[in-house]
Amino acid sequence: MPPASDPDALEHRDLLGGEPWRSIPAYAHVTAAEFSSYQWQSTHSVRNLDELRRTVGALVDPTLLADVDAGMAIAPMAMRLTPHIVSLIDWAHAGSDPLRRQFVPLGSEARPDHPALVDDPLAESHDSPVPGLVHRYRDRVLLLALDTCPVYCRYCTRAYAVGPATPRETPVKLDLGTGSEAWALRLQYIEAHPELEDVVISGGDAYNLSATRITELGNRLLAIPHVRRLRFATKGPVVLPQRLLGDDPWLAALVGVVERGRALGKPVAVHTHFNHPREITETTQRALARLFAAGVVVRNQSVLLRGVNDDVGTMKLLVRRLAHINVEPYYVFLSDMIPGLEALRTTVHEAIALEKHVRGDVAGFNTPTFVVDTIGGGGKRDVHSYEVYERRLGVAVYQAPAVAPERTFYYLDPIDSLPPEGQRRWSEPAEHRAILAEVLRSG
């Protein structure tokens, strides 16, 4: 008989339960019924520094709150935190807490932006035939249905268009257009392009669509003969699982679209966005179990973030825990080059090393693919698939034959990860083109 398993091998089953919110001063006397209400969660979201101060109170040193104030002054995204997420942050050690790092910036963490930074790193606006629609891949389209989210993540690719304005912003955020007339233009484009078989409904966050709008948009897309697949993209199960547990009309609307798609032979899935194993609690498990029981496929797309999930133990635990709650680990993205985010980005070689350790730790169908969404619109590339990678200069070169066969695309490591010579060369604007050309020639 084989020896008993190491207890650490079962850690992924040990989910946080109980009432963790009671450690937060503002929630100490909140009843379980109140905290379980998605309406209560939404109306009590933390939206600015004053609200954060009143919520966490004496749990944090005043110097940390001053650091948050400095961080918000240069942040590309506004603050919005559900009480659910506030209750999962270790405020006694907030400076290093991986959940805090995702949502609440500190001025002390800030690093200068990469010299090659652009406001729209994935060039989505270039591939938008109508506002709020991105058509990059031949058979797929991204439909941006709204411009709000239940929380705002520091690393959001669409900081140029999503959420309220921030002090940092110039120019003003792009208006995606979220009314019926704007939706009509997007639907007309999809109808007019028979090559489009796959539609991702995102934003913003599909979780913020009403039940009526979920049904309206889902059924309208399913009625287009050449549309074969739908994906609803949302971080909602991570930050507001209470909606899946308590908003039966919303859940019924989503499941109704899934079932209608199944009857038509068209799969409809949910893509969500867990980044750290502590985001998966007993509440999360109960919420996702409702989707599983209804036959809804849920896949996960993580972002690889420094100080959040860039170590082997954390990434392995995240993948195991996702599999445990029947969420398919699908992608791990290297973080895009977002303004104000250099301190959270990781390198290509770190991603490759992580993938090497994760592969084989779980079944192949539960092993995520580590990918780079290349700068300038080349789309997603397997992190290993570079043509050449010069670690000294932090430049990885990719080709995307199915997207733009005549072009070359790049991913650039954070400047502070480079040796002194690489940092020096990037500090000189006249060197930037020469660096890219040099790396390209070396391949």
SULJOGI-V480586 format. One record per residue. N is the residue number from 0. PHI is phi in whole degrees, 0 to 359 (none if undefined). PSI is psi as a letter, one per 40 degrees, with the letter a starting at -180 (none if undefined). OMEGA is omega as a letter, one per 40 degrees, with the letter a starting at -180 (NA if undefined). Layout:
# SULJOGI-V480586
n->N phi->PHI psi->PSI omega->OMEGA
n->N phi->PHI psi->PSI omega->OMEGA
This chain:
# SULJOGI-V480586
n->0 phi->none psi->h omega->a
n->1 phi->293 psi->i omega->i
n->2 phi->295 psi->i omega->i
n->3 phi->298 psi->i omega->a
n->4 phi->293 psi->i omega->i
n->5 phi->298 psi->h omega->a
n->6 phi->306 psi->d omega->i
n->7 phi->297 psi->d omega->a
n->8 phi->291 psi->e omega->a
n->9 phi->253 psi->e omega->a
n->10 phi->301 psi->d omega->a
n->11 phi->296 psi->e omega->i
n->12 phi->272 psi->e omega->a
n->13 phi->270 psi->g omega->a
n->14 phi->265 psi->i omega->i
n->15 phi->295 psi->h omega->i
n->16 phi->235 psi->a omega->i
n->17 phi->73 psi->a omega->a
n->18 phi->232 psi->g omega->a
n->19 phi->297 psi->d omega->a
n->20 phi->294 psi->e omega->a
n->21 phi->292 psi->e omega->i
n->22 phi->281 psi->e omega->i
n->23 phi->270 psi->h omega->a
n->24 phi->310 psi->d omega->a
n->25 phi->290 psi->e omega->a
n->26 phi->250 psi->e omega->a
n->27 phi->303 psi->d omega->a
n->28 phi->250 psi->e omega->i
n->29 phi->285 psi->h omega->a
n->30 phi->286 psi->i omega->i
n->31 phi->299 psi->d omega->i
n->32 phi->295 psi->d omega->i
n->33 phi->295 psi->d omega->a
n->34 phi->294 psi->d omega->i
n->35 phi->279 psi->e omega->a
n->36 phi->276 psi->h omega->i
n->37 phi->293 psi->d omega->i
n->38 phi->295 psi->d omega->i
n->39 phi->297 psi->d omega->i
n->40 phi->302 psi->d omega->a
n->41 phi->292 psi->d omega->a
n->42 phi->285 psi->e omega->i
n->43 phi->254 psi->e omega->i
n->44 phi->296 psi->i omega->i
n->45 phi->272 psi->h omega->a
n->46 phi->244 psi->e omega->a
n->47 phi->200 psi->i omega->a
n->48 phi->295 psi->d omega->i
n->49 phi->298 psi->d omega->i
n->50 phi->293 psi->d omega->i
n->51 phi->295 psi->d omega->i
n->52 phi->299 psi->d omega->a
n->53 phi->292 psi->d omega->a
n->54 phi->279 psi->d omega->a
n->55 phi->267 psi->d omega->i
n->56 phi->51 psi->b omega->a
n->57 phi->286 psi->e omega->i
n->58 phi->293 psi->d omega->a
n->59 phi->238 psi->i omega->i
n->60 phi->290 psi->i omega->i
n->61 phi->304 psi->d omega->i
n->62 phi->293 psi->d omega->i
n->63 phi->293 psi->d omega->i
n->64 phi->295 psi->d omega->i
n->65 phi->295 psi->d omega->i
n->66 phi->293 psi->d omega->i
n->67 phi->297 psi->d omega->i
n->68 phi->302 psi->d omega->i
n->69 phi->294 psi->d omega->i
n->70 phi->292 psi->d omega->a
n->71 phi->293 psi->d omega->a
n->72 phi->295 psi->d omega->a
n->73 phi->241 psi->e omega->a
n->74 phi->281 psi->i omega->i
n->75 phi->280 psi->e omega->a
n->76 phi->237 psi->i omega->i
n->77 phi->289 psi->i omega->i
n->78 phi->266 psi->h omega->i
n->79 phi->203 psi->h omega->a
n->80 phi->231 psi->h omega->i
n->81 phi->284 psi->i omega->i
n->82 phi->305 psi->d omega->i
n->83 phi->303 psi->d omega->i
n->84 phi->289 psi->d omega->i
n->85 phi->304 psi->d omega->a
n->86 phi->287 psi->e omega->a
n->87 phi->266 psi->e omega->i
n->88 phi->281 psi->h omega->i
n->89 phi->276 psi->g omega->a
n->90 phi->290 psi->e omega->i
n->91 phi->290 psi->d omega->i
n->92 phi->230 psi->f omega->a
n->93 phi->297 psi->d omega->a
n->94 phi->301 psi->d omega->a
n->95 phi->249 psi->e omega->a
n->96 phi->293 psi->h omega->a
n->97 phi->291 psi->d omega->i
n->98 phi->283 psi->d omega->i
n->99 phi->302 psi->d omega->a
n->100 phi->300 psi->d omega->a
n->101 phi->284 psi->d omega->a
n->102 phi->239 psi->d omega->a
n->103 phi->236 psi->h omega->a
n->104 phi->281 psi->i omega->i
n->105 phi->242 psi->h omega->i
n->106 phi->299 psi->d omega->a
n->107 phi->292 psi->e omega->i
n->108 phi->277 psi->e omega->a
n->109 phi->299 psi->h omega->i
n->110 phi->235 psi->i omega->i
n->111 phi->302 psi->i omega->i
n->112 phi->298 psi->i omega->i
n->113 phi->299 psi->h omega->a
n->114 phi->301 psi->d omega->a
n->115 phi->267 psi->e omega->a
n->116 phi->299 psi->i omega->i
n->117 phi->228 psi->i omega->a
n->118 phi->292 psi->d omega->a
n->119 phi->240 psi->g omega->a
n->120 phi->298 psi->d omega->a
n->121 phi->268 psi->e omega->i
n->122 phi->55 psi->f omega->i
n->123 phi->295 psi->d omega->a
n->124 phi->297 psi->d omega->i
n->125 phi->294 psi->d omega->a
n->126 phi->259 psi->f omega->a
n->127 phi->254 psi->g omega->i
n->128 phi->292 psi->d omega->i
n->129 phi->224 psi->i omega->a
n->130 phi->304 psi->h omega->i
n->131 phi->83 psi->e omega->i
n->132 phi->222 psi->h omega->i
n->133 phi->245 psi->h omega->a
n->134 phi->240 psi->g omega->a
n->135 phi->254 psi->d omega->i
n->136 phi->274 psi->i omega->a
n->137 phi->307 psi->d omega->a
n->138 phi->252 psi->e omega->a
n->139 phi->231 psi->i omega->i
n->140 phi->218 psi->i omega->i
n->141 phi->255 psi->h omega->a
n->142 phi->258 psi->h omega->a
n->143 phi->269 psi->g omega->a
n->144 phi->278 psi->d omega->a
n->145 phi->199 psi->i omega->a
n->146 phi->236 psi->f omega->i
n->147 phi->231 psi->i omega->a
n->148 phi->217 psi->i omega->i
n->149 phi->291 psi->d omega->i
n->150 phi->223 psi->i omega->i
n->151 phi->243 psi->h omega->a
n->152 phi->267 psi->i omega->a
n->153 phi->299 psi->d omega->a
n->154 phi->263 psi->e omega->a
n->155 phi->299 psi->h omega->i
n->156 phi->299 psi->d omega->a
n->157 phi->260 psi->f omega->i
n->158 phi->302 psi->d omega->i
n->159 phi->288 psi->e omega->a
n->160 phi->222 psi->e omega->a
n->161 phi->256 psi->h omega->i
n->162 phi->85 psi->i omega->i
n->163 phi->294 psi->i omega->i
n->164 phi->293 psi->i omega->i
n->165 phi->237 psi->i omega->a
n->166 phi->301 psi->d omega->a
n->167 phi->290 psi->d omega->a
n->168 phi->288 psi->h omega->i
n->169 phi->210 psi->h omega->e
n->170 phi->280 psi->a omega->i
n->171 phi->297 psi->i omega->a
n->172 phi->303 psi->i omega->i
n->173 phi->294 psi->h omega->i
n->174 phi->275 psi->h omega->a
n->175 phi->285 psi->d omega->a
n->176 phi->76 psi->h omega->a
n->177 phi->236 psi->e omega->a
n->178 phi->276 psi->i omega->a
n->179 phi->298 psi->d omega->a
n->180 phi->295 psi->d omega->i
n->181 phi->294 psi->d omega->i
n->182 phi->300 psi->d omega->a
n->183 phi->300 psi->d omega->i
n->184 phi->296 psi->d omega->i
n->185 phi->292 psi->d omega->i
n->186 phi->293 psi->d omega->i
n->187 phi->298 psi->d omega->i
n->188 phi->297 psi->d omega->a
n->189 phi->297 psi->d omega->i
n->190 phi->299 psi->d omega->a
n->191 phi->277 psi->e omega->a
n->192 phi->237 psi->g omega->a
n->193 phi->293 psi->e omega->i
n->194 phi->285 psi->e omega->a
n->195 phi->279 psi->h omega->a
n->196 phi->246 psi->e omega->a
n->197 phi->228 psi->h omega->a
n->198 phi->237 psi->h omega->i
n->199 phi->261 psi->h omega->i
n->200 phi->260 psi->h omega->a
n->201 phi->220 psi->a omega->a
n->202 phi->178 psi->b omega->f
n->203 phi->40 psi->a omega->a
n->204 phi->227 psi->h omega->a
n->205 phi->299 psi->d omega->i
n->206 phi->300 psi->d omega->a
n->207 phi->276 psi->e omega->i
n->208 phi->287 psi->i omega->i
n->209 phi->290 psi->i omega->i
n->210 phi->303 psi->d omega->a
n->211 phi->297 psi->d omega->a
n->212 phi->288 psi->d omega->i
n->213 phi->302 psi->d omega->a
n->214 phi->295 psi->d omega->a
n->215 phi->300 psi->d omega->a
n->216 phi->288 psi->d omega->a
n->217 phi->301 psi->d omega->a
n->218 phi->291 psi->d omega->i
n->219 phi->295 psi->d omega->i
n->220 phi->289 psi->d omega->i
n->221 phi->296 psi->d omega->a
n->222 phi->284 psi->e omega->i
n->223 phi->281 psi->h omega->a
n->224 phi->305 psi->d omega->a
n->225 phi->277 psi->e omega->i
n->226 phi->283 psi->h omega->a
n->227 phi->251 psi->e omega->a
n->228 phi->213 psi->i omega->i
n->229 phi->234 psi->i omega->i
n->230 phi->226 psi->h omega->i
n->231 phi->266 psi->h omega->a
n->232 phi->261 psi->h omega->a
n->233 phi->203 psi->i omega->i
n->234 phi->266 psi->e omega->a
n->235 phi->308 psi->d omega->a
n->236 phi->300 psi->d omega->i
n->237 phi->282 psi->d omega->a
n->238 phi->255 psi->e omega->a
n->239 phi->213 psi->f omega->a
n->240 phi->298 psi->e omega->a
n->241 phi->301 psi->d omega->a
n->242 phi->293 psi->d omega->i
n->243 phi->293 psi->d omega->a
n->244 phi->272 psi->d omega->a
n->245 phi->237 psi->e omega->a
n->246 phi->253 psi->g omega->a
n->247 phi->299 psi->d omega->i
n->248 phi->298 psi->d omega->i
n->249 phi->293 psi->d omega->i
n->250 phi->298 psi->d omega->i
n->251 phi->296 psi->d omega->i
n->252 phi->295 psi->d omega->i
n->253 phi->297 psi->d omega->a
n->254 phi->297 psi->d omega->i
n->255 phi->298 psi->d omega->i
n->256 phi->293 psi->d omega->i
n->257 phi->300 psi->d omega->a
n->258 phi->292 psi->d omega->i
n->259 phi->297 psi->d omega->i
n->260 phi->299 psi->d omega->i
n->261 phi->298 psi->d omega->i
n->262 phi->296 psi->d omega->i
n->263 phi->268 psi->e omega->a
n->264 phi->74 psi->f omega->a
n->265 phi->236 psi->h omega->a
n->266 phi->292 psi->h omega->i
n->267 phi->236 psi->h omega->a
n->268 phi->236 psi->i omega->i
n->269 phi->249 psi->h omega->i
n->270 phi->248 psi->h omega->a
n->271 phi->241 psi->a omega->a
n->272 phi->205 psi->g omega->i
n->273 phi->277 psi->h omega->i
n->274 phi->247 psi->d omega->a
n->275 phi->218 psi->i omega->a
n->276 phi->299 psi->d omega->i
n->277 phi->290 psi->e omega->i
n->278 phi->286 psi->e omega->a
n->279 phi->258 psi->h omega->a
n->280 phi->239 psi->i omega->i
n->281 phi->299 psi->d omega->i
n->282 phi->297 psi->d omega->i
n->283 phi->301 psi->d omega->a
n->284 phi->299 psi->d omega->i
n->285 phi->296 psi->d omega->a
n->286 phi->296 psi->d omega->a
n->287 phi->292 psi->d omega->i
n->288 phi->297 psi->d omega->i
n->289 phi->293 psi->d omega->i
n->290 phi->291 psi->d omega->i
n->291 phi->298 psi->d omega->a
n->292 phi->297 psi->d omega->i
n->293 phi->272 psi->e omega->i
n->294 phi->80 psi->f omega->a
n->295 phi->271 psi->h omega->i
n->296 phi->283 psi->h omega->i
n->297 phi->239 psi->h omega->i
n->298 phi->243 psi->i omega->a
n->299 phi->244 psi->h omega->i
n->300 phi->235 psi->h omega->i
n->301 phi->271 psi->i omega->i
n->302 phi->247 psi->h omega->i
n->303 phi->282 psi->h omega->a
n->304 phi->230 psi->h omega->i
n->305 phi->296 psi->h omega->i
n->306 phi->78 psi->e omega->i
n->307 phi->243 psi->d omega->a
n->308 phi->215 psi->f omega->a
n->309 phi->265 psi->f omega->i
n->310 phi->240 psi->i omega->a
n->311 phi->299 psi->d omega->a
n->312 phi->299 psi->d omega->a
n->313 phi->294 psi->d omega->a
n->314 phi->293 psi->d omega->i
n->315 phi->298 psi->d omega->a
n->316 phi->295 psi->d omega->i
n->317 phi->300 psi->d omega->a
n->318 phi->295 psi->d omega->i
n->319 phi->298 psi->d omega->a
n->320 phi->291 psi->d omega->i
n->321 phi->299 psi->d omega->i
n->322 phi->299 psi->d omega->a
n->323 phi->297 psi->d omega->a
n->324 phi->260 psi->e omega->i
n->325 phi->65 psi->f omega->i
n->326 phi->250 psi->h omega->a
n->327 phi->282 psi->h omega->i
n->328 phi->290 psi->h omega->a
n->329 phi->256 psi->c omega->a
n->330 phi->232 psi->i omega->i
n->331 phi->237 psi->h omega->a
n->332 phi->268 psi->h omega->i
n->333 phi->292 psi->i omega->a
n->334 phi->297 psi->i omega->i
n->335 phi->288 psi->i omega->a
n->336 phi->277 psi->g omega->a
n->337 phi->267 psi->i omega->i
n->338 phi->306 psi->h omega->i
n->339 phi->77 psi->e omega->a
n->340 phi->240 psi->e omega->a
n->341 phi->302 psi->d omega->a
n->342 phi->290 psi->e omega->a
n->343 phi->258 psi->e omega->a
n->344 phi->281 psi->i omega->i
n->345 phi->239 psi->i omega->a
n->346 phi->258 psi->i omega->i
n->347 phi->297 psi->d omega->a
n->348 phi->292 psi->d omega->i
n->349 phi->293 psi->d omega->i
n->350 phi->295 psi->d omega->i
n->351 phi->296 psi->d omega->i
n->352 phi->296 psi->d omega->i
n->353 phi->297 psi->d omega->a
n->354 phi->301 psi->d omega->a
n->355 phi->299 psi->d omega->a
n->356 phi->281 psi->d omega->a
n->357 phi->287 psi->d omega->a
n->358 phi->297 psi->h omega->a
n->359 phi->98 psi->e omega->i
n->360 phi->282 psi->d omega->i
n->361 phi->226 psi->i omega->i
n->362 phi->301 psi->i omega->a
n->363 phi->305 psi->d omega->a
n->364 phi->288 psi->e omega->i
n->365 phi->253 psi->e omega->i
n->366 phi->261 psi->h omega->a
n->367 phi->287 psi->i omega->i
n->368 phi->269 psi->h omega->i
n->369 phi->272 psi->h omega->a
n->370 phi->228 psi->i omega->i
n->371 phi->245 psi->h omega->i
n->372 phi->266 psi->h omega->a
n->373 phi->291 psi->i omega->i
n->374 phi->293 psi->h omega->i
n->375 phi->94 psi->e omega->i
n->376 phi->103 psi->f omega->i
n->377 phi->283 psi->e omega->i
n->378 phi->86 psi->a omega->a
n->379 phi->280 psi->h omega->i
n->380 phi->231 psi->h omega->i
n->381 phi->305 psi->h omega->a
n->382 phi->302 psi->d omega->a
n->383 phi->283 psi->e omega->a
n->384 phi->270 psi->f omega->a
n->385 phi->294 psi->i omega->i
n->386 phi->282 psi->d omega->i
n->387 phi->204 psi->i omega->i
n->388 phi->222 psi->h omega->i
n->389 phi->254 psi->g omega->a
n->390 phi->293 psi->d omega->a
n->391 phi->299 psi->d omega->i
n->392 phi->254 psi->e omega->i
n->393 phi->68 psi->f omega->a
n->394 phi->237 psi->h omega->i
n->395 phi->248 psi->h omega->a
n->396 phi->252 psi->h omega->a
n->397 phi->234 psi->i omega->i
n->398 phi->243 psi->i omega->a
n->399 phi->226 psi->g omega->a
n->400 phi->303 psi->d omega->a
n->401 phi->281 psi->e omega->a
n->402 phi->254 psi->d omega->a
n->403 phi->210 psi->g omega->a
n->404 phi->298 psi->d omega->a
n->405 phi->271 psi->e omega->a
n->406 phi->248 psi->i omega->i
n->407 phi->243 psi->i omega->a
n->408 phi->235 psi->i omega->a
n->409 phi->229 psi->i omega->i
n->410 phi->230 psi->h omega->a
n->411 phi->241 psi->h omega->i
n->412 phi->295 psi->i omega->i
n->413 phi->300 psi->i omega->a
n->414 phi->301 psi->d omega->a
n->415 phi->287 psi->e omega->i
n->416 phi->271 psi->e omega->a
n->417 phi->270 psi->i omega->i
n->418 phi->293 psi->i omega->a
n->419 phi->307 psi->d omega->a
n->420 phi->296 psi->d omega->i
n->421 phi->295 psi->d omega->i
n->422 phi->297 psi->d omega->a
n->423 phi->297 psi->d omega->a
n->424 phi->293 psi->d omega->i
n->425 phi->290 psi->d omega->i
n->426 phi->285 psi->e omega->a
n->427 phi->253 psi->h omega->a
n->428 phi->308 psi->d omega->a
n->429 phi->294 psi->e omega->a
n->430 phi->271 psi->e omega->a
n->431 phi->301 psi->d omega->i
n->432 phi->296 psi->d omega->a
n->433 phi->296 psi->d omega->i
n->434 phi->299 psi->d omega->a
n->435 phi->297 psi->d omega->a
n->436 phi->296 psi->d omega->a
n->437 phi->298 psi->d omega->a
n->438 phi->294 psi->d omega->i
n->439 phi->297 psi->d omega->i
n->440 phi->294 psi->d omega->a
n->441 phi->291 psi->e omega->i
n->442 phi->274 psi->none omega->NA
